[in-house]
């Protein structure tokens, strides 16, 4: 839903703008078109940079750090667009693509499997490792000795409400939702609500 308004406005501007109008000239300008070209790179770079800053520097981002991160994001996006994205889109570099993809894809798969097998490599966090474990409850969280994540509807964890005037809190979703399980369960029980969890490794239909 967060993207509905921007998408709607973009569609309206596209459908009803005319080449003679100022709006069309703005969006057709070289500067705006260039931002559109590197937009995917901007999308890929901005979140890791923000997370890295918040994790290693400061949770709150002031105006100067924000502008600095914006410039770094733009610079990295331009580099990745011209050095990676644009060459891989070109038909002239088929052999180079295969020479890169053949070793890189299996390597990425191996790294991903290794990280998954080692539970996200929590030792990299140092003293914050305990916080990582407390947030990674999707595989370990249990109610009455029963693991709650990745269960069918019939086997899902359920605890009835203590206060009959209150309902049941339902946690439903994928593994990202399951990271909320422990705290949500504790808060539900403390406030007299029931609790049911239906989470799985992939999003439910």
Secondary structure, DSSP 8 states (H G I E B T S, - for coil): -TTHHHHHHHHHHHHH--TTSHHHHHHTSHHHHHHHHTHHHHHHHHHHHHHHHHHHT-SS--HHHHHHHHHHHHHHHHHHIIIIIHHHH-GGGHHHHHHHHHHHHHHHHHHHHHHHHTTTTGGGGGGGHHHHHHH-TTTT-EETTEE-TT--TTT-EEE--SSTTS-EEEEEESHHHHTTHHHHHHHHHHTT-EEEEEE-SS---
